[in-house]
Amino acid sequence: MAGGLGTDVRHAVRIAEVEVRRSVRSILASRRQLLGLTLMLLAFTPAGYVMLTGSYAAGVRFADGTALPVVTYARAQVTAWLGSMTLLFGLRMLERAGDVDHADLLLTTVRPRAVVTGLFLAEYVRVLAVVLTPLLLFVTAFAVGAEALGLVPVVAVGMVPILAAALTGGFAVAYVARLGFRRLGRGDVSKRGLGLIVMVGIVFGINFYVPEDPSRLLSLLAPLSAVPVGPYADLLLVTAPFSVSVGVESLVAAVLILGATPVLLGATWRLAPVVWFGDAPATNQSDEGDESTRFDRSGAPAVLDARRTTRLVWWQWLRGLRAPSQFVHMLYFLFMGFPVLQLTVEHPRSPVLPMFVAVIGAFLAGGSFGLNPLGIEGSMLPAIVTTPSPGRAIVRARILAGTLAWLPVTLLLIVGFGAFSRLQGIDVLFVAAIAVALTWLSCTLALALGAAAPRFENVRAFGGVEAPTPTTVALLGHSFLTVVFAALGFAAVFVPDVYDRPPLTGTTELLAQLGGLAFWAVSATLIGGICYRYAVRRVNTFTYE
């Protein structure tokens, strides 16, 4: 057993180096992850550009004498940063370090506290790269606009202790949560359910309770300035252009934040071994997966038992119920549902609501069973070998499985919301027709993208669930293209209605809408047919190694 704190620190630094190097290699060695990271950066580039230009403009205005509430609410913001980042880091630790994910380190002669410290240092490096870097970019833009570049190093140095305290707090919160759930006899809930519940709560709160006016939000956070750590903000604004004077309160806040890190880290030293060595023996997940993917001995209902394809549909549904982890990627579609829910509460008679429902229904129909057909079927080689023309049968079964599960619900919701909204009856029928064609296109497009970029290995997704989730290319490509085709469909049908000028009036307007719908539906059907034929050929010719 290694002895002494100095030895543990050296081991921790070495562990952190290995973990950081492993993280970088895992990204650089995978073209799919590099492509996904590139697409994510491209997706956030417009928003980042707007925020950078806005920060620069705010700096210019502040230098010109415009009063900005930066100093007024800075203390409240520091407290809010600490609380929110502690919660977010705690959720991350529930997934990454809440259990023995690093069992190979525990099999060595290194003390558990060295392992904890090494994992903390590795995570701290990731946090500095992911959180501090973009924050400094915005601060730099503001400082350039205000012609006060000395603000950048002050904020950089000042944020280092805040991030350290928040991360150690996140570690402690994660381990306490694991122990709490174990006392309740629900050891798996913290890893698989708590993160999702809190995430949904955060998104729900942002959509429903955060005011649209940022100044009102800052005023709501004003009571947080009374927390003793709030005056630490004075140290971040001590230089130009703010030149805030530092008092005793600021020094006390700095002592509290700097002292919280070793205290919380010491508490984590004691909590982590209790969590790691106190869990029940882990079961073999591969055996569970094999058991969940066996054929069901009970027959399908008479309606689905007539043909081989419909029997495969029934089997897809049964396997989905037995192994629901294969649907974990559908939680990404949950974010798209919150605007619909918010619109339902605020404007229940909005004519846009049935259109949102049509798009989300198409997402779910295609994403349920189509985004990774080869990856999931890889564990079902007997089914493929014993199925005549497996490509056509499997592709058809997956299309029907998603369509039969979601299209009836989508149509019922469209009719219900449409009858209650300000849409006319003919417009509701148009939306329903678009939903049918869009569902076909979404299902076939998902199968084509999923067959082109399959994933066979399990990856960690929401709540620590490990499953062969779809690749980033398939998931983002399906979402983006489905939205584009949906927008084109609604434009083709409702632009003549919105225009409402000669010659598009009366019967001519209706004929223009019918023509636009027919052209779009035929195009969607043809594109879907091409995707269908590609998916069938891909499944038939793919070779499992």
TABEL-V984869 format. One record per residue. PHI is phi in whole degrees, -180 to 180 (999 if undefined). PSI is psi in whole degrees, 0 to 359 (999 if undefined). D_CENTER is the distance of its C-alpha to the mean C-alpha in whole Angstrom. Layout:
BEGIN
phi=PHI psi=PSI d_center=D_CENTER
phi=PHI psi=PSI d_center=D_CENTER
END
This chain:
BEGIN
phi=999 psi=125 d_center=41
phi=-63 psi=143 d_center=41
phi=-120 psi=151 d_center=42
phi=90 psi=145 d_center=42
phi=-66 psi=322 d_center=39
phi=-62 psi=320 d_center=40
phi=-65 psi=319 d_center=39
phi=-64 psi=323 d_center=36
phi=-65 psi=318 d_center=35
phi=-63 psi=318 d_center=36
phi=-63 psi=321 d_center=34
phi=-64 psi=318 d_center=31
phi=-63 psi=319 d_center=31
phi=-66 psi=320 d_center=31
phi=-62 psi=317 d_center=29
phi=-63 psi=318 d_center=26
phi=-60 psi=316 d_center=28
phi=-64 psi=317 d_center=27
phi=-66 psi=318 d_center=23
phi=-65 psi=317 d_center=23
phi=-63 psi=322 d_center=25
phi=-65 psi=320 d_center=23
phi=-65 psi=316 d_center=19
phi=-65 psi=317 d_center=21
phi=-66 psi=322 d_center=23
phi=-63 psi=331 d_center=20
phi=-82 psi=314 d_center=18
phi=-72 psi=334 d_center=21
phi=-83 psi=349 d_center=23
phi=-113 psi=117 d_center=20
phi=-65 psi=327 d_center=20
phi=-66 psi=318 d_center=17
phi=-68 psi=322 d_center=15
phi=-63 psi=318 d_center=17
phi=-65 psi=318 d_center=17
phi=-64 psi=319 d_center=13
phi=-64 psi=320 d_center=13
phi=-64 psi=316 d_center=16
phi=-64 psi=321 d_center=14
phi=-64 psi=317 d_center=12
phi=-63 psi=320 d_center=15
phi=-65 psi=323 d_center=16
phi=-66 psi=325 d_center=14
phi=-91 psi=357 d_center=14
phi=-61 psi=312 d_center=18
phi=-59 psi=315 d_center=19
phi=-65 psi=321 d_center=17
phi=-64 psi=321 d_center=18
phi=-64 psi=318 d_center=22
phi=-63 psi=318 d_center=22
phi=-70 psi=322 d_center=21
phi=-66 psi=314 d_center=24
phi=-65 psi=324 d_center=26
phi=-66 psi=321 d_center=26
phi=-64 psi=318 d_center=26
phi=-63 psi=316 d_center=29
phi=-64 psi=323 d_center=31
phi=-65 psi=321 d_center=30
phi=-64 psi=319 d_center=32
phi=-63 psi=316 d_center=35
phi=-65 psi=321 d_center=36
phi=-65 psi=321 d_center=36
phi=-67 psi=332 d_center=38
phi=-82 psi=358 d_center=40
phi=104 psi=3 d_center=41
phi=-71 psi=132 d_center=38
phi=-79 psi=120 d_center=37
phi=-117 psi=141 d_center=33
phi=-80 psi=41 d_center=32
phi=-73 psi=309 d_center=31
phi=-70 psi=324 d_center=33
phi=-61 psi=316 d_center=33
phi=-107 psi=14 d_center=30
phi=-65 psi=320 d_center=29
phi=-64 psi=317 d_center=30
phi=-64 psi=323 d_center=28
phi=-67 psi=322 d_center=25
phi=-62 psi=316 d_center=26
phi=-63 psi=318 d_center=26
phi=-65 psi=321 d_center=22
phi=-60 psi=312 d_center=21
phi=-60 psi=314 d_center=22
phi=-66 psi=313 d_center=21
phi=-69 psi=318 d_center=17
phi=-69 psi=326 d_center=17
phi=-61 psi=318 d_center=19
phi=-65 psi=313 d_center=16
phi=-65 psi=317 d_center=13
phi=-67 psi=326 d_center=15
phi=-63 psi=319 d_center=16
phi=-63 psi=320 d_center=13
phi=-65 psi=321 d_center=12
phi=-69 psi=331 d_center=16
phi=-60 psi=327 d_center=16
phi=-87 psi=323 d_center=14
phi=-97 psi=318 d_center=16
phi=-128 psi=15 d_center=19
phi=-76 psi=343 d_center=20
phi=-134 psi=192 d_center=22
phi=-84 psi=66 d_center=24
phi=-72 psi=339 d_center=21
phi=-116 psi=53 d_center=24
phi=-62 psi=331 d_center=27
phi=-63 psi=330 d_center=29
phi=-73 psi=327 d_center=29
phi=-75 psi=345 d_center=31
phi=-85 psi=0 d_center=33
phi=-93 psi=181 d_center=35
phi=-90 psi=13 d_center=38
phi=-78 psi=141 d_center=35
phi=-63 psi=149 d_center=35
phi=-58 psi=326 d_center=32
phi=-69 psi=332 d_center=32
phi=-69 psi=322 d_center=32
phi=-64 psi=315 d_center=29
phi=-61 psi=314 d_center=27
phi=-65 psi=320 d_center=28
phi=-64 psi=317 d_center=27
phi=-66 psi=323 d_center=23
phi=-64 psi=315 d_center=23
phi=-64 psi=320 d_center=25
phi=-63 psi=317 d_center=22
phi=-68 psi=327 d_center=19
phi=-66 psi=321 d_center=21
phi=-63 psi=318 d_center=22
phi=-64 psi=320 d_center=18
phi=-65 psi=318 d_center=18
phi=-61 psi=321 d_center=21
phi=-72 psi=321 d_center=19
phi=-87 psi=324 d_center=16
phi=-99 psi=310 d_center=17
phi=-71 psi=324 d_center=21
phi=-61 psi=305 d_center=21
phi=-64 psi=327 d_center=19
phi=-63 psi=318 d_center=21
phi=-67 psi=329 d_center=24
phi=-62 psi=316 d_center=24
phi=-69 psi=321 d_center=24
phi=-65 psi=321 d_center=26
phi=-63 psi=318 d_center=28
phi=-61 psi=318 d_center=28
phi=-65 psi=317 d_center=29
phi=-65 psi=323 d_center=32
phi=-65 psi=318 d_center=33
phi=-65 psi=324 d_center=34
phi=-88 psi=359 d_center=35
phi=56 psi=47 d_center=37
phi=-142 psi=73 d_center=37
phi=-69 psi=345 d_center=35
phi=-65 psi=344 d_center=36
phi=-67 psi=330 d_center=33
phi=-65 psi=306 d_center=31
phi=-65 psi=329 d_center=32
phi=-65 psi=314 d_center=33
phi=-66 psi=321 d_center=29
phi=-62 psi=312 d_center=28
phi=-68 psi=321 d_center=30
phi=-70 psi=331 d_center=30
phi=-79 psi=340 d_center=26
phi=-60 psi=311 d_center=26
phi=-66 psi=326 d_center=28
phi=-64 psi=315 d_center=25
phi=-66 psi=323 d_center=22
phi=-64 psi=315 d_center=24
phi=-65 psi=318 d_center=25
phi=-65 psi=321 d_center=22
phi=-70 psi=316 d_center=21
phi=-64 psi=323 d_center=24
phi=-63 psi=321 d_center=23
phi=-64 psi=319 d_center=19
phi=-59 psi=310 d_center=21
phi=-63 psi=317 d_center=24
phi=-61 psi=319 d_center=22
phi=-63 psi=314 d_center=20
phi=-70 psi=323 d_center=23
phi=-63 psi=320 d_center=25
phi=-63 psi=318 d_center=22
phi=-61 psi=316 d_center=22
phi=-66 psi=320 d_center=26
phi=-62 psi=316 d_center=26
phi=-68 psi=328 d_center=24
phi=-67 psi=321 d_center=27
phi=-62 psi=329 d_center=30
phi=-84 psi=358 d_center=28
phi=78 psi=20 d_center=28
phi=-128 psi=67 d_center=25
phi=-65 psi=333 d_center=24
phi=-87 psi=346 d_center=21
phi=-66 psi=321 d_center=19
phi=-62 psi=327 d_center=18
phi=-85 psi=326 d_center=16
phi=-107 psi=339 d_center=15
phi=-117 psi=325 d_center=15
phi=-65 psi=317 d_center=15
phi=-59 psi=316 d_center=11
phi=-66 psi=318 d_center=10
phi=-63 psi=313 d_center=13
phi=-66 psi=320 d_center=13
phi=-61 psi=315 d_center=9
phi=-63 psi=321 d_center=11
phi=-63 psi=320 d_center=14
phi=-64 psi=312 d_center=12
phi=-63 psi=319 d_center=11
phi=-63 psi=316 d_center=14
phi=-65 psi=320 d_center=16
phi=-63 psi=320 d_center=15
phi=-74 psi=332 d_center=16
phi=-111 psi=330 d_center=19
phi=-114 psi=341 d_center=21
phi=-77 psi=125 d_center=20
phi=-69 psi=153 d_center=23
phi=-72 psi=332 d_center=23
phi=-84 psi=116 d_center=26
phi=-60 psi=325 d_center=24
phi=-64 psi=326 d_center=28
phi=-69 psi=324 d_center=28
phi=-63 psi=317 d_center=25
phi=-63 psi=323 d_center=26
phi=-68 psi=327 d_center=29
phi=-68 psi=330 d_center=27
phi=-84 psi=355 d_center=26
phi=-56 psi=321 d_center=30
phi=-60 psi=338 d_center=31
phi=-68 psi=343 d_center=29
phi=-66 psi=344 d_center=31
phi=-78 psi=347 d_center=34
phi=-67 psi=139 d_center=32
phi=-59 psi=336 d_center=34
phi=-83 psi=350 d_center=31
phi=-60 psi=317 d_center=31
phi=-61 psi=352 d_center=34
phi=-59 psi=337 d_center=32
phi=-61 psi=334 d_center=31
phi=-62 psi=328 d_center=35
phi=-70 psi=331 d_center=34
phi=-75 psi=338 d_center=32
phi=-113 psi=24 d_center=34
phi=-74 psi=338 d_center=37
phi=-98 psi=175 d_center=38
phi=-65 psi=148 d_center=38
phi=-92 psi=3 d_center=38
phi=-91 psi=315 d_center=37
phi=54 psi=53 d_center=40
phi=-79 psi=136 d_center=39
phi=-78 psi=141 d_center=41
phi=-96 psi=129 d_center=40
phi=-115 psi=190 d_center=42
phi=-66 psi=323 d_center=42
phi=-60 psi=320 d_center=39
phi=-65 psi=319 d_center=37
phi=-67 psi=321 d_center=39
phi=-63 psi=318 d_center=38
phi=-63 psi=320 d_center=34
phi=-64 psi=319 d_center=34
phi=-63 psi=319 d_center=36
phi=-63 psi=315 d_center=34
phi=-70 psi=316 d_center=30
phi=-67 psi=325 d_center=32
phi=-78 psi=340 d_center=34
phi=-69 psi=327 d_center=30
phi=-63 psi=307 d_center=29
phi=-65 psi=325 d_center=32
phi=-64 psi=312 d_center=32
phi=-67 psi=324 d_center=29
phi=-66 psi=321 d_center=29
phi=-64 psi=321 d_center=32
phi=-64 psi=323 d_center=30
phi=-67 psi=328 d_center=28
phi=-57 psi=324 d_center=30
phi=-86 psi=328 d_center=32
phi=-76 psi=320 d_center=29
phi=-60 psi=312 d_center=27
phi=-62 psi=327 d_center=30
phi=-64 psi=321 d_center=30
phi=-72 psi=315 d_center=27
phi=-65 psi=315 d_center=27
phi=-99 psi=7 d_center=31
phi=-111 psi=356 d_center=31
phi=-71 psi=155 d_center=28
phi=-67 psi=156 d_center=30
phi=-56 psi=133 d_center=30
phi=-74 psi=141 d_center=27
phi=-89 psi=162 d_center=28
phi=-78 psi=108 d_center=27
phi=-66 psi=330 d_center=24
phi=-67 psi=323 d_center=26
phi=-66 psi=321 d_center=28
phi=-64 psi=320 d_center=26
phi=-64 psi=320 d_center=24
phi=-65 psi=321 d_center=28
phi=-67 psi=325 d_center=29
phi=-77 psi=345 d_center=26
phi=-107 psi=12 d_center=27
phi=-77 psi=159 d_center=31
phi=-67 psi=144 d_center=32
phi=-83 psi=136 d_center=33
phi=-81 psi=341 d_center=37
phi=-78 psi=144 d_center=37
phi=-76 psi=159 d_center=38
phi=-75 psi=162 d_center=35
phi=-58 psi=157 d_center=37
phi=-58 psi=327 d_center=40
phi=-65 psi=325 d_center=38
phi=-101 psi=0 d_center=35
phi=-93 psi=1 d_center=38
phi=-78 psi=326 d_center=40
phi=-128 psi=159 d_center=38
phi=-64 psi=320 d_center=37
phi=-64 psi=316 d_center=33
phi=-69 psi=329 d_center=33
phi=-66 psi=324 d_center=34
phi=-67 psi=327 d_center=31
phi=-62 psi=313 d_center=29
phi=-61 psi=320 d_center=30
phi=-66 psi=321 d_center=29
phi=-61 psi=318 d_center=25
phi=-65 psi=316 d_center=25
phi=-63 psi=316 d_center=27
phi=-66 psi=325 d_center=25
phi=-64 psi=322 d_center=21
phi=-70 psi=325 d_center=23
phi=-80 psi=330 d_center=24
phi=-128 psi=71 d_center=21
phi=-67 psi=350 d_center=18
phi=-64 psi=340 d_center=16
phi=-69 psi=346 d_center=16
phi=-100 psi=11 d_center=14
phi=-63 psi=332 d_center=11
phi=-67 psi=341 d_center=9
phi=-70 psi=348 d_center=10
phi=-65 psi=338 d_center=7
phi=-63 psi=327 d_center=5
phi=-71 psi=345 d_center=9
phi=-62 psi=325 d_center=9
phi=-64 psi=329 d_center=8
phi=-73 psi=338 d_center=11
phi=-79 psi=337 d_center=13
phi=-66 psi=317 d_center=13
phi=-59 psi=324 d_center=15
phi=-65 psi=316 d_center=17
phi=-65 psi=319 d_center=18
phi=-65 psi=319 d_center=19
phi=-65 psi=325 d_center=21
phi=-65 psi=320 d_center=23
phi=-74 psi=315 d_center=24
phi=-81 psi=321 d_center=25
phi=-135 psi=75 d_center=26
phi=-65 psi=342 d_center=27
phi=-105 psi=19 d_center=30
phi=-68 psi=134 d_center=27
phi=-71 psi=347 d_center=28
phi=-79 psi=339 d_center=25
phi=-60 psi=313 d_center=23
phi=-60 psi=329 d_center=25
phi=-68 psi=319 d_center=23
phi=-59 psi=317 d_center=20
phi=-62 psi=320 d_center=20
phi=-62 psi=317 d_center=22
phi=-68 psi=315 d_center=19
phi=-66 psi=322 d_center=16
phi=-62 psi=321 d_center=19
phi=-66 psi=319 d_center=19
phi=-54 psi=309 d_center=16
phi=-67 psi=321 d_center=16
phi=-63 psi=319 d_center=19
phi=-80 psi=325 d_center=18
phi=-80 psi=342 d_center=15
phi=-66 psi=310 d_center=17
phi=-125 psi=3 d_center=19
phi=-113 psi=348 d_center=19
phi=-85 psi=351 d_center=17
phi=-152 psi=58 d_center=18
phi=-66 psi=318 d_center=22
phi=-71 psi=323 d_center=23
phi=-66 psi=318 d_center=21
phi=-77 psi=322 d_center=21
phi=-71 psi=348 d_center=25
phi=-61 psi=332 d_center=26
phi=-87 psi=3 d_center=27
phi=-123 psi=46 d_center=29
phi=-58 psi=323 d_center=31
phi=-58 psi=322 d_center=34
phi=-66 psi=323 d_center=33
phi=-72 psi=318 d_center=33
phi=-67 psi=323 d_center=36
phi=-91 psi=4 d_center=38
phi=-104 psi=118 d_center=36
phi=-62 psi=136 d_center=39
phi=48 psi=65 d_center=37
phi=-60 psi=327 d_center=33
phi=-61 psi=307 d_center=31
phi=-65 psi=317 d_center=33
phi=-67 psi=315 d_center=32
phi=-70 psi=318 d_center=29
phi=-65 psi=315 d_center=28
phi=-62 psi=318 d_center=29
phi=-63 psi=320 d_center=28
phi=-70 psi=324 d_center=25
phi=-63 psi=313 d_center=25
phi=-68 psi=324 d_center=27
phi=-62 psi=315 d_center=25
phi=-72 psi=321 d_center=22
phi=-68 psi=313 d_center=25
phi=-67 psi=333 d_center=27
phi=-79 psi=326 d_center=24
phi=-116 psi=331 d_center=22
phi=-64 psi=316 d_center=25
phi=-60 psi=319 d_center=27
phi=-64 psi=319 d_center=25
phi=-62 psi=315 d_center=24
phi=-65 psi=321 d_center=27
phi=-63 psi=318 d_center=28
phi=-68 psi=323 d_center=26
phi=-63 psi=315 d_center=27
phi=-66 psi=318 d_center=30
phi=-66 psi=309 d_center=30
phi=-67 psi=324 d_center=28
phi=-66 psi=321 d_center=30
phi=-68 psi=328 d_center=33
phi=-85 psi=338 d_center=32
phi=-84 psi=187 d_center=31
phi=-91 psi=10 d_center=33
phi=-74 psi=146 d_center=33
phi=-78 psi=164 d_center=36
phi=-60 psi=320 d_center=37
phi=-67 psi=326 d_center=37
phi=-69 psi=324 d_center=34
phi=-63 psi=320 d_center=32
phi=-65 psi=323 d_center=33
phi=-62 psi=315 d_center=32
phi=-63 psi=320 d_center=29
phi=-64 psi=319 d_center=29
phi=-64 psi=319 d_center=31
phi=-62 psi=321 d_center=28
phi=-62 psi=320 d_center=25
phi=-64 psi=310 d_center=27
phi=-66 psi=322 d_center=28
phi=-68 psi=327 d_center=24
phi=-65 psi=316 d_center=23
phi=-60 psi=314 d_center=26
phi=-65 psi=319 d_center=24
phi=-64 psi=317 d_center=20
phi=-65 psi=313 d_center=22
phi=-70 psi=323 d_center=24
phi=-65 psi=319 d_center=22
phi=-63 psi=318 d_center=19
phi=-65 psi=319 d_center=22
phi=-65 psi=314 d_center=23
phi=-68 psi=319 d_center=20
phi=-66 psi=324 d_center=19
phi=-74 psi=329 d_center=23
phi=-74 psi=327 d_center=23
phi=-132 psi=76 d_center=20
phi=-81 psi=164 d_center=20
phi=-133 psi=128 d_center=18
phi=-107 psi=332 d_center=21
phi=-87 psi=152 d_center=20
phi=-75 psi=140 d_center=17
phi=-128 psi=158 d_center=14
phi=-83 psi=127 d_center=12
phi=-119 psi=209 d_center=9
phi=-58 psi=139 d_center=8
phi=65 psi=17 d_center=11
phi=81 psi=7 d_center=13
phi=-71 psi=132 d_center=13
phi=-106 psi=124 d_center=15
phi=-159 psi=157 d_center=15
phi=-75 psi=72 d_center=16
phi=-69 psi=160 d_center=13
phi=-62 psi=156 d_center=13
phi=-71 psi=162 d_center=14
phi=-63 psi=322 d_center=12
phi=-62 psi=313 d_center=15
phi=-65 psi=316 d_center=15
phi=-68 psi=310 d_center=12
phi=-70 psi=321 d_center=12
phi=-62 psi=317 d_center=15
phi=-65 psi=316 d_center=16
phi=-63 psi=312 d_center=13
phi=-65 psi=311 d_center=15
phi=-67 psi=324 d_center=19
phi=-64 psi=318 d_center=18
phi=-64 psi=319 d_center=18
phi=-62 psi=312 d_center=21
phi=-66 psi=324 d_center=23
phi=-64 psi=317 d_center=22
phi=-62 psi=319 d_center=23
phi=-63 psi=321 d_center=26
phi=-65 psi=314 d_center=27
phi=-66 psi=324 d_center=27
phi=-66 psi=318 d_center=29
phi=-63 psi=329 d_center=32
phi=-91 psi=318 d_center=32
phi=-103 psi=352 d_center=32
phi=-63 psi=316 d_center=33
phi=-59 psi=326 d_center=37
phi=-70 psi=320 d_center=36
phi=-71 psi=323 d_center=35
phi=-62 psi=305 d_center=38
phi=48 psi=48 d_center=41
phi=-137 psi=158 d_center=44
phi=-58 psi=138 d_center=46
phi=-91 psi=4 d_center=47
phi=-88 psi=73 d_center=43
phi=-139 psi=150 d_center=45
phi=63 psi=231 d_center=46
phi=-66 psi=324 d_center=46
phi=-62 psi=321 d_center=45
phi=-63 psi=317 d_center=42
phi=-64 psi=318 d_center=41
phi=-64 psi=322 d_center=42
phi=-64 psi=320 d_center=40
phi=-65 psi=316 d_center=37
phi=-64 psi=321 d_center=38
phi=-66 psi=317 d_center=39
phi=-63 psi=319 d_center=35
phi=-64 psi=317 d_center=34
phi=-63 psi=316 d_center=36
phi=-63 psi=316 d_center=35
phi=-68 psi=318 d_center=31
phi=-64 psi=319 d_center=31
phi=-65 psi=318 d_center=34
phi=-63 psi=315 d_center=32
phi=-64 psi=321 d_center=29
phi=-65 psi=317 d_center=31
phi=-67 psi=316 d_center=32
phi=-63 psi=318 d_center=29
phi=-62 psi=323 d_center=28
phi=-64 psi=321 d_center=31
phi=-64 psi=316 d_center=30
phi=-63 psi=321 d_center=27
phi=-63 psi=313 d_center=28
phi=-65 psi=322 d_center=31
phi=-65 psi=317 d_center=29
phi=-63 psi=319 d_center=27
phi=-63 psi=314 d_center=30
phi=-65 psi=323 d_center=32
phi=-66 psi=317 d_center=29
phi=-67 psi=321 d_center=29
phi=-68 psi=327 d_center=33
phi=-101 psi=355 d_center=33
phi=-73 psi=139 d_center=30
phi=-113 psi=121 d_center=32
phi=-83 psi=129 d_center=30
phi=-92 psi=999 d_center=31
END
